[in-house]
Every structure is written in structure tokens, then in C-alpha cells.
Amino acid sequence: PLLERRGSLVIRQLCVLLHANSLYLSLAAVLEEGGGAEGEEEGGPGTMDFEFVSMMVQTLNLILLTAPELSELRAILKGSFAPDAPADTRQTFKRLFSSWCHNPVATFSLCLLSQAYQASALLIDQFAAVEVTVSFLMQIDKLVQLLESPVFVLLRLQLLDSAAPFQPALLKSLYGLLMLLPQSTAYHTLSSRLSTVSTHNHTLYASSAAAGRLPFSSSSSSSSSSSKTQAKKEAEEISSLLRTFESVQARHTQARRRELQKKSLLVTPREGEGGGGGGGGGAGRAE
């Protein structure tokens, strides 16, 4: 397809000629409008090509994670979940997330890039309901390769911060990714990385216990009311994003079922075409 052969080059050139952030948000808006529920019934004027939209999101996501032209947008996304992040920064993440939901692996990688580890950990649970295809596994394999790239160097360093509040969610996200992979090169690459982190944390806790203290412990670790309010607000936002993901993936599932029904030899009669009507039509043709 033309998208696979030339799509990346065209989009990267547009990012150079236009403002990359505005371009991505515009493309995300178009994809989100095209993925609306209106007109999705079979034969409707607004019937959507879910496979194309998913492939488009996959292409845009790969460019976002690798192209130097998108470095500014990557920097914005990486700070979108910081406590002092501007409102428009978080809004940028939300607008991309709504469109990225058409591709589960792209959605997951967007969460990792944006340090939305709580969302990525919950997304892993949602993957149990996603159809695992060869394309799905290939995308995960590619993501593991990208996790070893400079784009995710901050994520790899954060694995060492065992006292950070995001640590459990980050570890669940990566171990969940590991469980989705078959025994392959990507599996052993990620497993080796996580084993190194596990060994580091075990050594750290062992030496700290021998010294009679916990690693990175601090007397000022008690959370304030403002931080609790912020955490509650963030949890509500993530729940809303996950509902969007579930809704979009449900539409993808329905579209796949409709395609299978079209190919089936067992054609289901449409509403209003009762047995008597069918018999009458047959009698008419017999005459």
C-alpha cells in the first residue's frame, strides 16, 4: 500500500514544512472524526475502514517515536503528566490518545512516552480482550526494540528509582508486555533488562537492610492533601481515557465480525424479510 511505502516520508516532510505539533493534532482530529459511531452500519455512507485507521495510527506513532522532526512534540508529551504541567500539555496527550486508541500497541507506547504509567499498567489488563494477531505481536516486538533506543532512556533510568510512586505501575507495564511476547529475541531482550533491574533493587534493599534503613527513605515522604487531590484527579482522567479505549476497540471488534459475516455462507435474513416473504419471492420467480 502507498501508506506503507511513502506515508512516513510524506508525513515527515510535512512536519518540516508545517508545525509538527499542529499537524499531528490535526491528523488526530481527522482520525477521531472518522472513527465516530455515526454511519458505521453496514452499507452506511460513513462506513469506516478500521484497518486503514489502525495502520495510519501505527505509522504516525512510529514516526513520533523515531523521527527527529517530532522531538518538540516528544518533549511536550514527556512532561504532560508532571505535577506542574500546563493544561494545554495534558490536553495534547488526551487528543492524541483518543485517536491512538484505534491501535492498542500505539496507545500503550504513547502512555510510556508520556510517562503515564498508571494508564499503561491498566491498558495491559485491557489487552486480554484484544485479538492477538501476527501484526499485534510484530508491533510489540518493534516496541521492545524502541525501548532500547535513546527515546526511552529516561524510562530505563526510572526503573532504578525503586522508591518512586510510579515504580509499581511502570514495572507492571513492562512485565505485562513481557508476558504478551512469545519466546523470541524481543522477549529475551526485555527479560534481560528487567532482570538487571530486579538484581539492582534486591542488592539495594539488602545493603540498606543491613545498615538498618530503607533505601531513599525520607521523613518528608508523607503525602500532602494537595498531592492526594492531584492523584484523585489524575485517576479520574485515566479512567475516562480507558473508557474511550474500550469503546473504540469494541467498534473494531464489531467491524471485524461484520466482515466475517459478509464472507460467511450462512447468510442471516435481514429484518422484515420473513419466511413468508421469502417464499412469495421464490414463487414469483418460479412463475
C-alpha positions in Angstrom: 0.0 0.0 0.0 1.0 3.6 -0.6 0.8 4.4 3.1 3.5 1.8 3.9 5.8 2.8 1.0 5.6 6.6 1.1 3.5 7.6 4.1 6.4 8.0 6.5 8.3 10.2 4.1 5.3 12.4 3.3 4.4 13.0 6.9 8.0 13.8 7.9 8.3 16.3 5.1 5.0 17.9 6.2 6.4 18.1 9.8 9.4 20.1 8.4 7.3 22.4 6.2 4.5 22.9 8.8 4.4 23.0 12.6 4.7 19.3 13.6 2.6 19.7 16.7 -0.3 21.3 14.8 0.0 18.7 12.1 -0.3 15.8 14.4 -3.2 17.3 16.3 -5.0 17.9 13.0 -4.4 14.4 11.8 -5.5 13.0 15.2 -8.8 15.1 14.9 -9.4 13.7 11.4 -8.9 10.2 12.6 -11.1 10.7 15.6 -13.9 12.1 13.5 -13.6 9.3 11.0 -13.8 6.9 13.9 -17.1 8.2 15.2 -20.0 5.9 15.7 -22.2 7.6 13.1 -22.6 5.8 9.8 -20.8 2.7 10.8 -23.6 0.3 10.0 -23.0 -1.9 7.1 -23.6 -0.1 3.8 -23.9 3.3 5.5 -22.5 6.4 3.8 -20.0 6.9 6.7 -18.7 3.3 6.8 -15.2 3.4 8.3 -12.1 1.4 7.2 -10.9 0.4 10.7 -7.9 -1.4 9.3 -6.7 1.7 7.4 -7.2 3.9 10.5 -5.3 1.4 12.7 -2.4 1.3 10.2 -2.4 5.1 9.9 -2.1 5.4 13.7 0.7 2.8 13.7 2.6 4.8 11.1 2.1 8.1 12.9 3.2 6.6 16.2 6.4 5.1 14.7 7.3 8.5 13.3 6.5 10.1 16.6 8.9 7.7 18.4 11.8 7.9 15.9 11.8 11.0 13.7 14.0 14.0 14.8 11.3 16.3 13.3 9.0 15.3 16.2 11.5 16.0 19.0 9.5 19.0 20.2 6.2 17.1 20.4 8.0 14.2 22.2 9.3 16.7 24.8 5.8 18.1 25.3 4.4 14.6 25.8 7.1 13.6 28.3 6.1 16.4 30.5 2.3 16.1 30.2 1.9 14.2 33.5 4.3 16.4 35.5 2.7 18.0 38.6 3.4 21.5 37.2 2.5 20.6 33.6 0.4 23.3 31.8 -3.2 22.4 30.9 -2.6 22.5 27.2 0.2 20.0 27.5 -2.1 17.4 29.2 -4.7 18.2 26.5 -2.2 17.4 23.8 -1.8 13.9 25.3 -5.6 13.4 25.6 -6.3 14.4 22.0 -3.6 12.0 20.7 -4.8 9.3 23.0 -8.4 9.4 21.7 -7.1 8.7 18.1 -4.3 6.3 19.1 -7.0 4.1 20.7 -7.5 2.6 17.2 -4.2 0.8 17.7 -3.6 -0.9 21.1 0.2 -1.1 20.9 0.4 2.5 19.7 -1.8 3.6 22.6 0.4 1.7 25.1 3.6 3.2 23.7 2.1 6.7 23.8 1.5 6.2 27.5 5.1 5.0 28.1 6.4 8.0 26.2 4.2 10.4 28.2 5.2 8.7 31.5 1.5 7.9 32.0 2.5 4.6 33.7 -0.7 4.3 35.6 -2.6 4.3 32.3 -0.2 1.9 30.6 -0.5 -0.6 33.6 -4.3 -0.6 33.2 -4.1 -0.9 29.5 -2.1 -4.1 29.9 -5.2 -5.6 31.6 -7.3 -4.5 28.6 -5.0 -6.4 26.2 -6.6 -9.6 27.4 -9.7 -8.7 25.3 -7.7 -7.6 22.2 -7.4 -10.1 19.4 -3.8 -11.3 19.3 -2.7 -11.4 15.7 0.7 -11.7 13.9 0.6 -7.9 13.3 -0.1 -7.3 17.0 2.9 -9.4 18.1 5.1 -7.7 15.5 4.2 -4.3 16.8 5.1 -5.4 20.3 8.4 -6.8 19.1 9.1 -3.4 17.4 8.2 -1.6 20.6 10.6 -3.6 22.6 13.3 -2.6 20.2 12.4 1.0 20.6 12.5 0.7 24.4 16.3 0.2 23.9 16.6 3.4 21.9 17.6 6.9 23.2 13.9 8.0 23.1 13.2 5.8 26.2 16.4 6.4 28.0 14.5 8.3 30.8 12.2 5.3 31.2 15.1 2.9 31.6 16.7 5.2 34.2 13.4 5.5 36.1 13.4 1.7 36.6 16.2 2.3 39.1 14.1 4.7 41.2 12.6 2.0 43.4 11.1 4.5 45.8 9.2 6.5 43.1 5.4 6.3 43.3 5.2 5.3 39.7 7.5 2.3 40.1 4.9 -0.4 40.6 2.8 0.8 37.6 6.0 1.0 35.4 7.1 -2.5 36.3 3.6 -3.9 35.8 3.5 -2.3 32.3 6.9 -3.8 31.2 6.3 -7.2 32.8 2.9 -7.3 31.2 4.5 -6.5 27.9 6.9 -9.4 28.6 4.0 -11.8 29.2 2.4 -10.9 25.9 5.5 -11.9 23.9 6.3 -15.4 22.8 9.7 -16.8 23.4 11.7 -14.7 21.0 14.7 -12.3 20.7 12.5 -9.4 21.9 11.3 -11.5 24.9 14.9 -12.2 26.0 15.9 -8.6 25.4 13.2 -7.2 27.7 13.6 -10.1 30.2 17.3 -9.3 30.5 16.6 -5.7 31.1 14.1 -6.4 33.8 16.3 -9.0 35.4 19.1 -6.4 35.7 16.6 -4.0 37.4 15.4 -6.8 39.8 19.0 -7.7 40.7 19.8 -4.0 41.4 16.7 -3.5 43.6 17.5 -6.7 45.5 21.1 -5.6 46.2 20.0 -2.2 47.2 17.4 -3.4 49.7 19.8 -6.0 51.1 22.5 -3.4 51.8 20.0 -1.0 53.2 18.5 -3.6 55.5 22.0 -4.5 56.8 22.5 -0.8 57.5 19.2 -0.6 59.3 17.5 1.8 56.9 15.3 1.7 53.8 16.7 2.9 50.5 15.8 6.5 49.6 13.7 6.8 52.8 12.9 10.3 53.9 10.9 11.8 56.8 9.1 14.1 54.5 7.6 11.3 52.4 4.1 11.8 53.8 1.8 12.9 51.1 0.0 16.2 51.4 -3.7 16.8 50.8 -2.9 18.7 47.6 -0.9 15.7 46.2 -3.8 13.4 47.1 -6.3 15.7 45.3 -4.0 15.7 42.3 -3.7 11.9 42.3 -7.5 11.6 42.5 -8.0 13.9 39.6 -5.4 12.0 37.6 -7.1 8.7 38.4 -10.4 10.1 37.1 -8.8 11.3 33.9 -7.2 7.9 33.3 -10.5 6.1 33.9 -12.1 8.3 31.3 -9.3 7.6 28.8 -9.6 3.8 29.4 -13.4 4.0 28.7 -12.5 5.7 25.4 -10.1 2.9 24.6 -12.7 0.2 25.4 -15.3 2.0 23.3 -13.0 2.3 20.2 -11.8 -1.3 20.5 -15.4 -2.5 20.8 -16.2 -0.9 17.5 -13.2 -2.5 15.9 -14.4 -5.9 17.2 -17.9 -5.3 15.7 -16.3 -4.3 12.4 -14.3 -7.5 12.2 -17.4 -9.5 13.0 -19.3 -7.8 10.2 -16.5 -8.6 7.7 -16.6 -12.2 8.8 -20.4 -12.3 8.4 -20.0 -11.0 4.8 -17.8 -13.9 3.9 -19.9 -16.5 5.7 -22.1 -18.9 3.6 -24.7 -18.8 6.3 -26.4 -15.5 5.4 -28.7 -14.1 8.1 -32.0 -12.7 6.7 -32.5 -9.0 7.2 -35.2 -7.6 9.4 -38.6 -7.6 7.6 -37.7 -10.5 5.3 -39.7 -13.2 7.0 -40.1 -16.7 5.8 -43.5 -15.9 4.1 -42.0 -13.0 2.2 -39.1 -15.2 1.0 -41.5 -17.9 -0.1 -43.5 -15.4 -2.0 -40.4 -14.1 -3.8 -39.5 -17.7 -4.7 -43.0 -18.4 -6.0 -42.8 -15.2 -8.1 -39.5 -16.3 -9.7 -40.9 -19.8 -10.3 -43.7 -18.3 -12.4 
